Amino acid sequence: MTPNKAYFHVWQSGTDESYVTKLAKAGLGGALKRSDKSLGSKAPRRPESVWESAVVEWHSVFDEAPLRKLAANMAAVMRRIGRPDDLNISLHIAVHVDWELPHTGVPMSTDTLRILADLEAALDIDIVPNLSPP
């Protein structure tokens, strides 16, 4: 059974990577990574530094508590160290539709959505169907 996954992805549009480095060292867990984006036939851009949070996984019913806790901790850290205007935050959620599991979706409370709004986080939900129905 493939687990469902969710994680935060934070990057800065400028070339200054000091902020995402601070975020990585702030005790939130996760990792600082390099993102190489190909531009087709054009010369490759300089790799961007990104911070990715620890991955939250679940197999059956979605539990938003770990994501809400991580988002609240991120908001607290950003209040403490500041937040640049060109910071991009997204919450990526990959949901595998498994015919053996209840289809409960990804419900989020207004408290969690409010924290995501305060973070100005984009929400990216990817539904990955299991192509072998019962």
Secondary structure, 3 states (H helix, E strand, C coil): CCCEEEEEEEEECCCCCHHHHHHHHCCCCCEEEEECCCCCCCCCCCCEEEEECCCEEECCCCCCHHHHHHHHHHHHHHHHHCCCCCEEEEEEEEEEECCCCCCCCCCCCHHHHHHHHHHCEEEEEEEEECCCCC
